[in-house]
């Protein structure tokens, strides 16, 4: 994504100009179908801050129709979930075999970082050439690493990307098992803290931002009862996104409890996130560019723009916004 795209990111209107009390009340309307309450199964990443609005939307009586379990798109594909959170990268990877996947909302955006050891002779991104970089392979973090090194005139073939379990990254970097890590929060923060003065951090917000999306399937959307439930859930996430954005301290205890990350750490990395509760206008542009990398990993031809357009369904968001206006 270019700097021009980053600067022009605009969301479909979700700040509706009426008092929050009314919005919250509107989000508490029960979901009923054929005389019974519909309970949607959400597979949610239980280790990342990006999930904050979903956690909040599922709280209390207003979230009674959302059942959360750990997971992501794999649970959606297997039929064990009706909706799932994941970065846009996984929608691209998984939709080749499962073209029925649909993105209905961008829950959060996150800017990633590379944390490296100065003692490994690294003072700029180009110094990663010939170095070992720990990451989560075939994920948004791996794609971020690829894009970052290209800005320095080297390619992903010039670095050795090594798969590392997320919790092990800080210790592995400090021990010297790897020379750098490229990852999302809070592991980038934890790795920086582990290195102390030996840490050097690289971030370029014009290069890449994760689009952490809520996904569903064409089958769920074709089910009138489940679709109505999903619209109501998205309306609650929009409302929750406003609270997450305006009053982060009020949400930190919940997020901390859900993902087992201390509140001070959440506060320290909050500046790397945005929770707008919409669909960014450049979503398709980002996916078209990223599709070329995903295709190369999967050793296939990239799909055309129109094929990728079918993976995005904005009707759920539109209906959710309309329900909040009523």
Buried (B, 14 or more C-beta within 10 A) or exposed (E): BEEEBBEEBEBBEBBBEEEEEEBBEBBBEEBEBEEEEBEBBBBBBBBBBBBBBBBBBBBEEBBBBBBBEEBBBBBBBEEEBBBBBBBBBBBBBBBBEBBBBBBBBBBBBBBBBBBBBEEBEBEEBEBBBEBBBBBBEBBBBBBBBBBBBBBBEBEBEBBBBBEBEBEBBBEBBBEEBBBBBBBBBBBBBBBBBBBEEBBBBBBBBEBBBBBBBBBBBBEBBEBEBBBBBBBBBBBBBBBBBBBBBEEBEEBBEBBBEBBEBEEEBBEBBBEBBBBBBBBBEBBBBBBBBBBEBBBEBBEEEBBEEEEBEBBBBBEBBBBBBEBBEE
